[in-house]
């Protein structure tokens, strides 16, 4: 295939398309930001799963007797504590998890802005000779 994209979607320069050092730097930066975005999205999935687990635990506590002792995990050990204290710990853990999620989402938003700008610059120069779209899983 002369020029354009090969079967793997990688950029194959045509003889009339010049890639400057600055262009290559932009392509590299985009690739790095894209990899970082993938990592952040994976972290977000984990945090959301953790939050769901905490919420499920809170629901389960609603069925416990007020005088029950609940084993609560702290690091590698479990401590028995009363229902009220356990509910408070779960609420604090959920708040912390929500703060972590908000921070990750903010980072994703910042990266998306950078990537959108780089995409615009690279597509303006290379048109359909470059593919910066994520592959669908």
matplotlib code that plots the C-alpha trace (Angstrom):
import matplotlib.pyplot as plt

x = [0.0, 1.6, 1.1, -1.8, -2.5, -1.3, -3.4, -2.5, -3.6, 0.0, 1.0, 2.9, 4.1, 3.6, 6.5, 4.7, 4.0, 6.8, 6.9, 9.0, 10.6, 7.9, 5.2, 6.8, 6.9, 3.2, 2.4, 4.5, 2.9, -0.6, 0.4, 1.7, -1.4, -3.6, -1.8, -2.2, -5.9, -6.3, -4.6, -6.9, -10.0, -8.9, -8.3, -11.7, -13.4, -11.6, -12.7, -16.3, -16.2, -14.8, -17.6, -20.3, -18.8, -18.9, -22.5, -23.4, -21.9, -23.9, -27.1, -26.2, -25.6, -29.2, -30.2, -27.9, -29.0, -28.0, -26.0, -24.2, -20.4, -19.2, -15.7, -14.3, -11.1, -8.3, -5.3, -4.5, -6.6, -10.2, -11.5, -14.9, -16.8, -20.4, -22.9, -22.8, -19.0, -19.0, -21.6, -19.5, -16.4, -18.2, -19.5, -16.0, -14.6, -17.3, -16.5, -12.8, -13.6, -15.8, -13.0, -10.6, -13.1, -13.5, -9.7, -9.3, -12.2, -10.6, -7.3, -9.2, -10.8, -7.5, -5.9, -8.9, -8.4, -4.8, -5.5, -8.3, -5.9, -3.2, -5.7, -6.8, -3.3, -2.3, -5.4, -5.1, -1.6, -2.0, -5.7, -6.7, -3.0, -3.1, -5.5, -5.7, -9.0, -9.2, -9.9, -13.2, -12.9]
y = [0.0, 3.3, 5.9, 6.3, 3.7, 0.1, -2.8, -2.0, 1.6, 3.0, 6.1, 5.4, 8.6, 9.4, 10.8, 14.2, 14.2, 15.6, 14.8, 17.4, 16.9, 19.1, 16.9, 13.8, 15.4, 16.1, 12.5, 11.2, 13.5, 12.4, 8.7, 9.3, 11.3, 8.5, 5.8, 7.9, 8.4, 4.6, 4.1, 6.8, 5.1, 1.8, 3.5, 5.1, 1.6, 0.3, 3.3, 3.0, -0.8, 0.1, 2.6, 0.1, -2.4, 0.2, 1.1, -2.6, -3.0, 0.0, -1.6, -4.9, -3.0, -1.8, -5.4, -5.7, -5.5, -2.2, -4.1, -6.3, -6.3, -5.9, -7.0, -4.0, -4.4, -2.0, -2.9, -6.5, -6.9, -6.9, -5.1, -5.6, -2.4, -1.4, -0.6, 3.1, 3.3, 1.0, 3.0, 6.2, 4.5, 3.4, 6.9, 8.3, 5.7, 6.5, 10.2, 9.5, 7.3, 10.0, 12.5, 10.1, 9.6, 13.4, 13.9, 11.2, 12.6, 16.0, 14.6, 12.8, 16.1, 17.9, 15.1, 15.2, 18.9, 18.4, 15.5, 17.4, 20.3, 17.9, 16.0, 19.3, 20.3, 16.9, 16.3, 19.8, 18.9, 15.2, 14.8, 11.2, 10.2, 9.8, 8.0, 9.2, 7.6, 4.9, 1.4, -0.1, -3.1]
z = [0.0, -1.0, 1.7, 4.0, 6.7, 6.7, 7.9, 11.6, 11.2, 11.6, 9.7, 6.4, 4.9, 1.3, -0.6, -0.7, 3.1, 5.2, 8.9, 10.7, 14.1, 15.6, 14.0, 15.4, 18.8, 18.6, 17.5, 20.4, 22.9, 21.6, 22.0, 25.5, 26.5, 25.0, 27.0, 30.1, 29.4, 29.1, 32.4, 34.0, 32.6, 34.1, 37.5, 37.3, 36.7, 39.7, 41.9, 40.8, 41.6, 45.0, 45.6, 44.6, 47.1, 49.8, 49.0, 49.0, 52.4, 53.6, 52.4, 54.2, 57.4, 57.3, 58.1, 61.1, 64.8, 66.5, 69.1, 66.5, 66.4, 62.8, 61.7, 59.8, 57.8, 58.4, 56.3, 56.9, 60.0, 61.1, 64.2, 65.7, 66.1, 66.7, 63.9, 64.2, 64.0, 61.1, 59.2, 59.9, 58.6, 55.4, 54.8, 55.2, 52.9, 50.3, 50.5, 50.0, 47.0, 45.5, 45.9, 44.2, 41.3, 41.0, 40.8, 38.2, 36.1, 36.3, 35.0, 32.2, 31.2, 31.1, 29.0, 26.7, 26.1, 25.3, 23.0, 21.2, 20.5, 19.2, 17.1, 15.4, 14.6, 13.3, 11.2, 9.8, 8.5, 7.6, 6.9, 6.3, 6.2, 10.0, 12.3, 15.9, 16.7, 19.4, 18.2, 19.4, 21.7]

ax = plt.figure().add_subplot(projection="3d")
ax.plot(x, y, z, "-o")
ax.set_aspect("equal")
plt.show()
